[in-house]
Amino acid sequence: MASTLIGKQAVVIGAGMGGLTAAAALADFFDQVLVLERDILPSEATHRAGTPQARHVHALLLSGQRALSELFTGFEQDLARLGAVPLRVGLDVRMERPGYDPFPQRDLGFFSYAVSRPTIEHAVRRRVESRANTTLRQHCRVKELLASPNGKTVSGVRYENGNGASETIATDLVVDASGSGTLTLALLQSIGRPLPEETTIGIDLGYATCVFAIPDDAPTDWKGVMIFG
């Protein structure tokens, strides 16, 4: 089914997972989609400064895996080509839980993938960059969202390019996927709009990641293990 265009230009702020998938969703409905990313993006699946938490262990949940496969046909094959290890859920991962010795293993009928966060983002970024009407500009820091004279719409984005020069682009839609939300809050203040209510919930949680060598005598009938306290 053919898509109906709803605008000429869309701008997405941030080339993380949120920004990249937003750009992919918008590409069928706008003539041009521009993604502005403040980082210098690696050409390979490596860590970058803008996602410091990416060095920790991540899991691609089934719902996210299915959503990415809907946006990018054949996405699971992309992951496999980049070295992701397929896991038959219920069989290939050993579960160690209190009260079960061992936790029952059963084939739940679908595959998950053991893959790093940088690899997932790299695969998505390659798909987004392959779209003819989508442009990803790295090392561009967005400074301000610009409102229309009546304050009813966002009309443009002002950003600093990789050479330190200021540029402005007119746009029909902006998606703020920068992570902090400060640009959106500053826009609301500039046009005299009330700020959204905030609720802060302290969870007192920290986590760490270690890399372990696999013992030579490790079992071969499973590919991973999850140990619960």
Secondary structure, 3 states (H helix, E strand, C coil): CCCCCCEEEEEEECCCHHHHHHHHHHCCCEEEEEEECCCCCCCCCCCCCCCHHHHCCCCCCHHHHHHHHHHCCCHHHHHHHCCCEEEECCCCEEEECCCCCCCCCCCCCCEEEECCHHHHHHHHHHHHHCCCCEEEECCCEEEEEEECCCCCCEEEEEEECCCCCEEEEECCEEEECCCCCHHHHHHHHHCCCCCCCCCCCCCCCCCCCCCCCCCCCCCCCCCEEEECC
